[in-house]
Amino acid sequence: MLLVELRRTAVVKLDVDDDAHQLLQETIDRFKQAAQMVVNDGWNGTEDGYIVTSKTELHDRTYDTVREATNELNADLVCAARNRAANALDSCAEKRKDGKNPSKPQFTSDSIVYNLNAITYYDEYATLATVNGRIEAEYVLPDEDVPPTIYLSDDWKKREATLQHRDGDYYLHIAVVKETDDEPEDAENGTVLGVDLNVDGHLVVTSTGAFLGNADYLNHKRREYEKRRGQMQQTGTRSAHLTIKSLGGRFANWSEDYLHRISKALVQEALAHECTHIAFENLEHIRERISNASKFQQWIFRCIQEYTEYKAAEYGIAVEKIAPQYTSQRCSHVDCSFTHKENRDGDEFSCLECGREYHADYNAAKNIARKLLQHWHKSGAGGASSHLALKSGSLNVNGVYTPTTT
């Protein structure tokens, strides 16, 4: 029997008093300080000016100094900060290999990673390590039969968590896993929203016909930032260096806020069509299909998926990632499904077999959702009774259309 590991994110709001609130904020500040110190050390950290990306080497170079500078920040949190810094440095090193000139990472987001040594879970609360011992934080949960409550049951194993401070409140994003011999139980009678991501034009297009965001606008803002940063680098003064840091922080904050709004709108689209699942294309396959996508565009795709996943989890909507082939070349009409690379021409899709015409990204979004239904159907997880969400109704895997009732 083949066991499948299901992964979900339980997003839990925390109830903390004023003293605990202050301790958590100070801990986040120290965590960001620790991550920044590691980045500063690893940035051009070798004699030849190369970026240090090895977690082991970064640990040896920075651990004692970071702990002292952060007033003995919990050792596990120091290691988590090092890991976050190492990942950021690795991304920059990859950009340099591609001939890019990335900016040194700046940690501005109010978040912190807790491993199982730094957090302990209980039925109604968790204890978290801070700069001054541990604090208790009670869960603020809805009814027992909906997420995130069901993900905190004994059926799911809790792993590491990310603590985020948003709008004055603290939220735990807890990774939970469960082993099963079948596909997710909620695949039965599920409704899937397909999502296509793009490097130009509309950033997100859904199987329900929603066109969200503007990839061209994001890329334009990025080019403006790079141009301004280049001008400041040529100046070479300390004032210019400080300006570069400020510009980088503002652009990063603006970009993240923009992508948060896109992912929020995407989740709202899923709710409006009563979807139980959102289907994306696997990022690895996006890179293969869009070989000219820049690291920045790949970062955009990753953020949209990550932000959507934890926002959707608050409403019990699962995010699935599939590895489709030819989604942009296949006719999405169930009576056709003819596949040919010449079916698509830019934003236009015109099937050479049946003659039907669609917006190319809308056609791809429907194919992505249908791929997930077909996977469920083949695995016996309820694909035949599940549906693909469309503009004015839904389709099951066999092509039976059900109009939206009002």
N, C-alpha and C positions, 0 to 999 in steps of 0.2 A: 504494500500500500504506500503510495506516494503522499508524503505530508507536505502541505503548502503553508508557509509562514505568512500570515496576514499582518500587515502593518497599518496602524492608524495613528493619528495624533489627537490626543484629548486636550482640548483647550479649556482650562479651568481658571475662572476668576478667583482671586484670593481675598479674604477678609483679614486685614491686619490693622492693629492699632497704630497710633501716631509714632510711638517709639520704634516699633518694628518697621514701619514705613521709612523712617529716617535711616535705620540700619541697612535696609535693603538698598536704598538709593546710594548710600555711602559705599556699600559693597560693589554695586554696579560701577560706580566711579573708579574705585580701585581696580576692578577687573579691566576696565577700558585702559587705565593707566598701565597696567601690566602688559596687556596686548600691544599697546603702542611702544613700550620700552623694548619688547622683543622685536617688533618690526624695525625700530630705529637701529637696533644692533645688527639685524640680518640684512638690512638694506645696504647693498654694496659692501657686504661684510668681509669678503675675502681680500687678499692682497692684490688680486687682479681686478677688484671692483665688481665681482659677481655677487648676486643675491644668494644668501644662505637660506636653504629651504628645508634642510634636514631637521626634524623635530629633536632628534638626539643631540645634534650639535648645538641647536638653539638652546636646548635645556642646559647643556654644559656651560654655555657662554653667558647665560642670563639668570639662571634660577636664583642663585644667592643674592645677586644685586636686586632683582625684582622683589623678592620677599622682604628685603630690608627697606627698599624704597616705598613699598606699599604697607608698611607697618605690620609685617607678618600676616599678610593676606593668606587665607586658608590654602594649604599646599595643593589640594585638588583643584581649587579655583585658579591658582597660578598655572598649573599644568593645562587646564582648559583654555586659559588665555593664550598660553604658548601655542596650543594646537590651532586656535583661531588665527593667530598671527602667522603661523607656518603655512596655513592654507592660503592666506592672502598673499604672502610672499611667493608661494608656488605659482599662483595665478599671474603675478607680475613677471616672474621669470619666464613663463610660457609666452607672454606678450613680447618680451625682449627677443626671444628666439624667433618670433614672427616678424621682427624688424620694427616693432612698435616701441614707443617711449612712454611707458606707464608712469603715473604719479605714485609716490609712496603712499601706501594705504593709511587712512586716518580713521580711527574708531570713534564714531559719534553716536551710534545707535544705543539706546538704553536697554541693553539686554546682556544676559550672562548665562553661561552653560553650566549646569549641575550634573556631575556624574553620580553614580549610586553611592559613592562615599560621602558626597557633600549634601545629599538629600535623602530623607527617609520618608516613605509613604505610609500613611495610616488610613483607616476607613474614612475619616471625616476631615483630616488635615494632613499637612506635611511639615516636617522640620527642615529648615534650610540653614546652611552655614553662612555666617556673616562675618564682618570685621570684628564683631564682639560676641563670639559664641553663636549658638543656634537660636532661631526664633520659630515659634509655631505659627502657621498660617492656615486658617480654616478654608475649606472649599466652599464656594458659592455655586450650588448645583441646582439644575432643574429637576423635573420629575424623574423617578428612578428608571423608567423604561425608555429613555432617550439619551443620545450622546450629550455631553461627555460622561454622564453617570454610568452608562453601561460599560464604558471602557475602563472604569475604575473598579470593576468587579474582579473577583478572583479568577475569572475566565481569561483575563488578559494579564500578561506580565508587563510590569512597568519598567522602563529603561531610563535613559538620561532625559533631562528636561531642560528647556530654555525658558528662563524667566524674562518677561518683557514688561516694561513700564510704559503704559499708553494712557494718555488723557487722565493722569492722576491715579490710575489703578494698576494693580499688578496682575499679570496673567501667567500661568504655567502652561507651557506647551509640552505635554508629556508624551514621549514616544511609547507606544504600547504594541505588543505583538501577541499573536495567538497561533498555535499550530492546529491545522485541520486537515482532514483527508478529502476535502471538497473545496470548491470555490466559495467565495463569501456567501453566507446565507441570505444576505439582503439582495443578491443578484436576482432571486426569484421575484417576478413582478416589478423589476426595477425599470426606471426610465433614465436614459442616458443622454446627456448633453455633450455633443462632440465639439471639440475646439481645435481650430487651426491657427497656428502662430506664424507671423510673417515678418520678413526683414524690411519690407517697404509697404506703402499703402496702409491699410488698416492693420493694427497690431494684432488684434484678436477678432476672429470671425467664428460664429457658432452655428451649429446645425439648425438653430431656430431663427437664423437670419439676423442676428445681432452683430453689428460692426462696431467694434470698440477700440478706442485709442488710435494714435497716429504714429506709426513707426518712422515716417519721414521727418516728423516734427522732433522726435527724440534724437534721431541721428543729426539733425540740424543743430540742436542744442549742444550735442556732444562736440560737433565740429567747432562751434563758437567757443566752447570752453577750451578745446585743445589749441585753438588759434591764440586765445588770450594767454594761456599758460606758456606757449612758445615765446610770445613777446616778453613776458616777465622773465623767462629763463635767460633770454638774451641780455636783459638788463643786468642780472647777476648781483644785485645789491641785496642786503639783508631785508630791506623793506619789500623788495620784489619777492623774496623767498617767503615772507610772511603772507604776502598777497596770494601767492600760489596755493599755500595751505588753506587760506580762507576760501579761495575760489573752489578748490577741490571739495571742501566740506559742504559748501552751499550747493554745488552741482550734485554731489552724492545724495544730499537730503532731498533736493528737488526731484531727482530721478526716482528715488525710493517712494516718495509721496505719490508721484504720478502713477507708478506701477501698483501701489496699494489701491489707488482709486479704480484702476482698471480691473484688478482682481476682485474688488468689492462689487463692481458692476457685473462681473461675470457670475459671481455667486448669486446676486439678485436675479439675474436672468434664469439661473437654474431653479431658484425658488419659485419664480413666476410660472414656470412650466412644470412644477412639482417633480423635479428630477431627483433621483436618488444617487446618481453617479455623474461625475464629470470626467470625460475621457480626453487625455492629451496624447500626443505622439511622444514616445520616449526621446529624451534629449539627445542620446547617442545617435539615434536615427535621424533626428533633425539635422545634426551636424553633417551626417553623411549625405542627406538630401540637399541641403543648402550649403554646399562646400565653400561658398564665398562669404558666409556669415562671419562677421568679425567677432572677436572676443567680447566686445561690448554688447553686441546683439545676442550672443549666446548667454551672457549674464542676464540680459533682459528676459529671455525665455525661462531661465532657471528661477529668477525672482517671481515671475508671474505664476509659475507652477507651485513654488513654495508658499507664496502668499495666499494663493487660492486654496491650497490644501488645508491650511490651518483655519482660514476663514470659513471654508465649507464644513469643516469638522464641527464648528459651533452649532451647525444646523443639522448634523447627522448625515451630511452628504459626503460620500466617499469619492476620492480622486484616484483614478486608475490611469496607468501609463502603458500604452501598447506599442508594439513594433510593427506598424503597418507597412506594406509595400504598395507602391503605385497609387497612393490615395489621391495624388494630384492628377493622375492620368486616367483614372477609372471613372466611368459614368456612374453616378450615384443612384440612378433610377434602377429599382430592383428588377424590372423586366428587361434590363439591358446589361449593365455592368461591363460593357465593352471597354477594354483597356488599350490605350495607345498614346505614345508621347506627344503625338500631334493633335490630340484632343484639346490640349491646353495651349493657349497663346496669351501669355501675360495674365491679365485679370479675367480673360474670357475663356470659357470652356464650352466647346461645341463638339458634341459627340459625332464622330465620323460614321458611326453605325446607325443610331436612331435619330440623329439630328437635334436632340434636345440641347438647349443652351442654358447655362447657369453662370453666375459669378464663380470664378475658379476656386476661390477660397471657401465659399459656401459649399460648393460641391465636395471639396476635400474634408470639410468639417463633418458632413454627413457620412462620408466614407469612414472616418476615424471612429465615430460612434457605432457604425454598423459592424466594424471589425471587432469591437468589444462584445457586441451581441452575439456574433458568430463564435467567438471564443467561448462564451458561456454555453451556447447551444451545443457545441462539440464536446464540452466537458460535462454536460448534464447539469449545469448550474442554473437552469431556468431561462435560457436565452429565448426559447419559443414564446414564453409569456412575458418577456421583457420588451421594452419599446425604445425606439429612437425618437427623441424629441425634435419636432419640426416647427415651422412657423405657426401653422394652424391646426396641428394635431400631432399624431405619432404613427410610426410604423413598427411592426414587429419584424423579426428576422426573416419571416416568410413573405414580407411585403404587404401584409394586410394593414390597411390604413384606418385609423380611428380619429375622427375629427374632434376638435376641442369643443366641449359642451359649455354653454354659457347659461 
